[in-house]
Protein backbone atom coordinates (compact mmCIF):
# COMPACT_ATOMS: atom_id res chain seq x y z
CA UNK A 1 0.00 0.00 0.00
CA UNK A 2 2.73 2.47 0.96
CA UNK A 3 4.81 1.66 -2.11
CA UNK A 4 1.85 2.33 -4.42
CA UNK A 5 0.98 5.59 -2.66
CA UNK A 6 4.53 6.86 -2.16
CA UNK A 7 4.22 9.80 -4.57
CA UNK A 8 0.85 10.93 -3.17
CA UNK A 9 1.93 10.52 0.46
CA UNK A 10 5.15 12.45 -0.14
CA UNK A 11 3.32 15.27 -1.94
CA UNK A 12 0.22 15.71 0.26
CA UNK A 13 1.35 14.30 3.67
CA UNK A 14 -2.12 12.92 4.52
CA UNK A 15 -3.18 11.56 7.89
CA UNK A 16 -2.97 7.76 7.62
CA UNK A 17 -4.51 5.05 9.77
CA UNK A 18 -3.81 1.32 9.58
CA UNK A 19 -2.27 -1.58 11.44
CA UNK A 20 1.43 -2.09 10.83
CA UNK A 21 4.13 -4.17 12.48
CA UNK A 22 6.39 -1.88 14.49
CA UNK A 23 9.72 -2.81 12.89
CA UNK A 24 9.14 -2.43 9.16
CA UNK A 25 10.73 -0.53 6.32
CA UNK A 26 7.40 1.27 5.78
CA UNK A 27 7.33 2.54 9.34
CA UNK A 28 10.89 3.81 9.09
CA UNK A 29 10.05 5.53 5.80
CA UNK A 30 7.05 7.31 7.35
CA UNK A 31 9.06 8.39 10.40
CA UNK A 32 11.84 9.67 8.14
CA UNK A 33 9.21 11.61 6.17
CA UNK A 34 8.23 13.44 9.38
CA UNK A 35 5.29 11.37 10.57
CA UNK A 36 4.55 10.81 14.24
CA UNK A 37 2.57 7.89 15.67
CA UNK A 38 -0.71 8.31 17.52
CA UNK A 39 -3.60 6.16 18.70
CA UNK A 40 -7.21 7.12 19.34
CA UNK A 41 -8.00 7.32 23.06
CA UNK A 42 -11.70 6.48 23.02
CA UNK A 43 -12.29 7.65 26.60
CA UNK A 44 -11.02 11.15 25.87
CA UNK A 45 -11.92 11.05 22.16
CA UNK A 46 -8.49 12.47 21.36
CA UNK A 47 -5.37 11.35 19.57
CA UNK A 48 -2.52 10.44 21.93
CA UNK A 49 1.09 10.28 20.84
CA UNK A 50 2.73 6.88 21.02
CA UNK A 51 6.15 6.99 22.62
CA UNK A 52 6.71 3.25 22.45
CA UNK A 53 5.08 0.46 20.51
CA UNK A 54 1.57 -0.63 21.28
CA UNK A 55 -0.68 -2.88 19.27
CA UNK A 56 -3.78 -1.79 17.42
CA UNK A 57 -4.51 0.73 14.74
CA UNK A 58 -1.80 3.32 14.33
CA UNK A 59 -2.56 6.85 13.21
CA UNK A 60 0.21 8.62 11.36
CA UNK A 61 0.23 12.42 11.36
CA UNK A 62 2.94 14.40 9.64
CA UNK A 63 4.50 17.10 11.80
CA UNK A 64 3.53 19.69 9.15
CA UNK A 65 -0.14 18.78 9.71
CA UNK A 66 -0.14 18.78 13.54
CA UNK A 67 -1.16 22.44 13.80
CA UNK A 68 -4.42 21.66 11.97
CA UNK A 69 -5.31 18.93 14.46
CA UNK A 70 -4.66 20.69 17.78
CA UNK A 71 -8.27 20.30 18.92
CA UNK A 72 -8.20 16.51 18.61
CA UNK A 73 -4.65 15.81 19.84
CA UNK A 74 -4.16 15.29 23.58
CA UNK A 75 -1.55 17.74 24.81
CA UNK A 76 0.48 16.00 27.51
C-alpha positions as CSV (number, residue, x, y, z in Angstrom):
1,X,0.0,0.0,0.0
2,X,2.7,2.5,1.0
3,X,4.8,1.7,-2.1
4,X,1.8,2.3,-4.4
5,X,1.0,5.6,-2.7
6,X,4.5,6.9,-2.2
7,X,4.2,9.8,-4.6
8,X,0.9,10.9,-3.2
9,X,1.9,10.5,0.5
10,X,5.2,12.5,-0.1
11,X,3.3,15.3,-1.9
12,X,0.2,15.7,0.3
13,X,1.3,14.3,3.7
14,X,-2.1,12.9,4.5
15,X,-3.2,11.6,7.9
16,X,-3.0,7.8,7.6
17,X,-4.5,5.1,9.8
18,X,-3.8,1.3,9.6
19,X,-2.3,-1.6,11.4
20,X,1.4,-2.1,10.8
21,X,4.1,-4.2,12.5
22,X,6.4,-1.9,14.5
23,X,9.7,-2.8,12.9
24,X,9.1,-2.4,9.2
25,X,10.7,-0.5,6.3
26,X,7.4,1.3,5.8
27,X,7.3,2.5,9.3
28,X,10.9,3.8,9.1
29,X,10.1,5.5,5.8
30,X,7.0,7.3,7.3
31,X,9.1,8.4,10.4
32,X,11.8,9.7,8.1
33,X,9.2,11.6,6.2
34,X,8.2,13.4,9.4
35,X,5.3,11.4,10.6
36,X,4.5,10.8,14.2
37,X,2.6,7.9,15.7
38,X,-0.7,8.3,17.5
39,X,-3.6,6.2,18.7
40,X,-7.2,7.1,19.3
41,X,-8.0,7.3,23.1
42,X,-11.7,6.5,23.0
43,X,-12.3,7.6,26.6
44,X,-11.0,11.2,25.9
45,X,-11.9,11.1,22.2
46,X,-8.5,12.5,21.4
47,X,-5.4,11.3,19.6
48,X,-2.5,10.4,21.9
49,X,1.1,10.3,20.8
50,X,2.7,6.9,21.0
51,X,6.2,7.0,22.6
52,X,6.7,3.3,22.4
53,X,5.1,0.5,20.5
54,X,1.6,-0.6,21.3
55,X,-0.7,-2.9,19.3
56,X,-3.8,-1.8,17.4
57,X,-4.5,0.7,14.7
58,X,-1.8,3.3,14.3
59,X,-2.6,6.8,13.2
60,X,0.2,8.6,11.4
61,X,0.2,12.4,11.4
62,X,2.9,14.4,9.6
63,X,4.5,17.1,11.8
64,X,3.5,19.7,9.2
65,X,-0.1,18.8,9.7
66,X,-0.1,18.8,13.5
67,X,-1.2,22.4,13.8
68,X,-4.4,21.7,12.0
69,X,-5.3,18.9,14.5
70,X,-4.7,20.7,17.8
71,X,-8.3,20.3,18.9
72,X,-8.2,16.5,18.6
73,X,-4.7,15.8,19.8
74,X,-4.2,15.3,23.6
75,X,-1.5,17.7,24.8
76,X,0.5,16.0,27.5
